[in-house]
């Protein structure tokens, strides 16, 4: 499996959730796959001080910050071609709901970054699996609408997914939802109270489910 | 095991190496331990654009940036008391050689941040194990001098460790050096060409060796 992984920055409150991002890469590697990291070349909605939770008077670029998790090996998402990869995967973090779409501010009325929407649509059209962790299933539901996903068991987010046209199924750690029609695999991760080992397990389950969809065992 | 983990920021080129940091936390958790993250409350030496490698016209705080990896749950290193923890662990990243000490600029003549030096000395004095990944063994050698460590097989760094008064032993991935006299455990990680699974393995080996030193099997 050659996976494309999309990061929303670097840090749970304004970017990609770092543990989920790293465990996604680890899961791909330990299951015999390879990965290429991507991020949109846009400015972050804001920069959050991760100790105080306050907005900082700074501006940072999503692609440049995501490169920290990627150790520099990352491409702008405009370079993504669905034909070149076997799967497209979104770790979570508030950045997904702030930088990739506006769900954190607008709820189900949210807008999606054009390049993000195109990446999801082209992957879906070419019949390749999409994986989404934590809050990312909301983004997938916003773009594909009629899709079955899990974000764990948060009732507000689950209701929003219904409003978007999707279906939500409650899940615990280690349990994924596999939408076989749409080839979408989702898992709760930090949408549930979690240890880092549970994040590793959820990411691993998503990658194994994607491998199964691809016919690799 | 209740471990204290010290981060040097957030990003391989100016802070903590993110994969090593996350895999250290994962190794502690999967081996039945708990962790508290720490970082010095000092400004980073500089901020590096992780795509271009260039210095950015910004300034960032080591503790504030490390909080991204910690999901906000982090303390200033001045709060560290060796008596409260079973082990002190340093993941790698250039931040160790730029923010915790000046090895990246001054080689064996480097200075060590006072709070970092005190944390290492107090842990050593109270007979508790210290773990160090990647480039961090240089920091330990700079403070403790007569200590046996590995940074993999890089000849320049190995020679610098000798100059500092330490002993270097070459190691491959999955192999640690355990200095039983000083209770120091070290592993190469990204000082060798590495996959993320190898980082996970090295971190796990370090934590298992520390558990063994602590008499936990």
Interface residues (C-beta under 8 A of the other chain):
Chain A: X10 X11 X12 X13 X15 X17 X18 X19 X22 X23 X25 X26 X29 X30 X49 X50 X51 X53 X58 X63 X64 X67 X68 X69 X70 X71 X72 X74 X195 X196 X197 X200
Chain B: X10 X11 X12 X13 X15 X17 X18 X19 X22 X23 X25 X26 X29 X30 X49 X50 X51 X53 X58 X63 X64 X67 X68 X69 X70 X71 X72 X74 X195 X196 X197 X200
